[in-house]
């Protein structure tokens, strides 16, 4: 298969590109981060530039397109809602339209944050209620993709993993602060269902091979608070969990509103694939093994410039 991955310098995009490159011809689109690798073909371009989407699709002729590029920093979205709309809403719709015309299959990566997190335990039929600029722009992106390309997969995710810059996931935040002996806080009242990015890569391939369409929650079947997640990392890596102080998100002084209980059901995905996604504990074990294999250092070696947007 010829696979085009946008946001190839981001947390999910980079792990996807590297993991799929062994079995497929992979093209990875990066905007401001210069990547140096022979594992996949790097295309450095700004997909917001006139004609860029059409040019990339013409050049790569993909069978599958996995759209990971986004403005994912919540505070950056609050500060620049116009850019958030361009990247998270308008670009996905445009890409979906052109992919549909060419006959390729599309996976659009969305987020659990489309829900307000008041109730939790959301399935794909529940009505979203986004609270932040980021969440609203991602929900608008979902709707634009669905309107332009009825065959597209819309994957709502919550993920962790190793990144090119070492600062793109909650797991890295806890790990690098713990290993340096820095005290930090962990929210006891924010719950998520995170999947390891490498596991998501394998699941997305299965979804494409099975010809799935529509919205799916691609998350762990187990939920965990962000504080508990930090403690899990400390315990697995043999670090001091007492450096993590339990606290409420209400005391954090964050600019963008966060949803407290983003627990999503993955039953629909389990039925479609015949088995449940890995648990957060399975993912943590693989996260640890990747560290032991030197994977974080390998990722760092791919970067020639500083990444601002995936």
Helices and strands as residue ranges (DSSP letters): E 2-6, H 11-20, E 25-30, E 41-44, H 52-60, E 64-67, H 74-79, H 81-85, I 86-90, H 91-102, E 105-111, G 112-114, H 133-148, E 153-157, E 159-160, H 170-179, E 184-187, E 191-192, E 195-196, H 197-209, E 214-218, E 224-225, H 226-237, G 241-243, E 244-247, G 249-251, H 267-273, H 280-292, H 295-300
